[in-house]
């Protein structure tokens, strides 16, 4: 191999080696990407009654109010959780909330929270929100930020009234809240 060929070979080795050591830093996940991942994970730790009247093959997530998730919820579409395929449904006037397996209640609905919860009373819908005070008002799982981290609080009494059983493994990771504003 001539001097020119050796130089090219050395240059290619340097470029290849340098290219392998260059790391590309992905942007950290957004708050709503983290919340989407939490929703997916939380449902794995919730047991619905076997007689729940849902479509057998779907994990229907209904979003009521302004959808702050953007495209984050799209990552769930057609994925399976607990053997069920995610179905994302924006709530409209024709939506029967009792047909949702999971209902995310946006902050824009804070003035309607009592009506929404009364409307699904007696059903086995897991309610989730991300607004201060939602858990105390009867939302089962509520996200909050602490030290720039997404955390969860759970209203066990609300879940029990709906016939849902939340795993002790999930409860260990959450702040437990009761209906009247107390943290347990």
BELTA-V116662 format. One record per backbone hydrogen bond with DSSP energy under -0.5 kcal/mol. CO is the residue of the C=O (numbers start at 1). NH is the residue of the N-H. Records with the same first field share a line. If there is no record, write none. Layout:
CO=NH / NH
This chain:
2=6
3=7
4=8
5=9
6=10
7=11
8=12
9=13
10=14
11=15
12=16
13=17
14=18
15=19
16=20
17=21
18=22
23=25
24=26
30=34
31=35
32=36
33=37
34=38
35=39
36=40
37=41
38=42
39=43
40=44
41=44
42=45
43=46
45=167
46=48
47=165
49=52
52=54
55=58
57=85
58=60
59=61 / 87
60=62 / 101 / 102
61=89
62=64 / 104
63=91
64=106
66=68
67=70
69=72
71=74
72=75
73=76 / 77
76=79
79=86
81=84
84=81
85=59
86=78
87=61 / 89
89=63
92=95
95=97
96=99
97=100
101=126
102=62 / 104
103=105 / 128
104=64 / 106
105=130
106=109
107=110
109=112
110=113
112=116
113=117
114=118
115=119
116=120
117=120
118=121
120=123
124=126
125=127
126=103
127=141
128=105
129=143
131=134
133=137
134=137 / 138 / 139
135=138
140=155
141=129
142=153
144=151
146=149
149=146
151=144
152=175
153=142
154=156 / 177
155=159
156=160
157=161
158=162
159=164
160=163
164=166
165=47 / 167
167=170 / 171
168=172
170=173
171=174
174=176
175=154
176=184
178=181
182=178
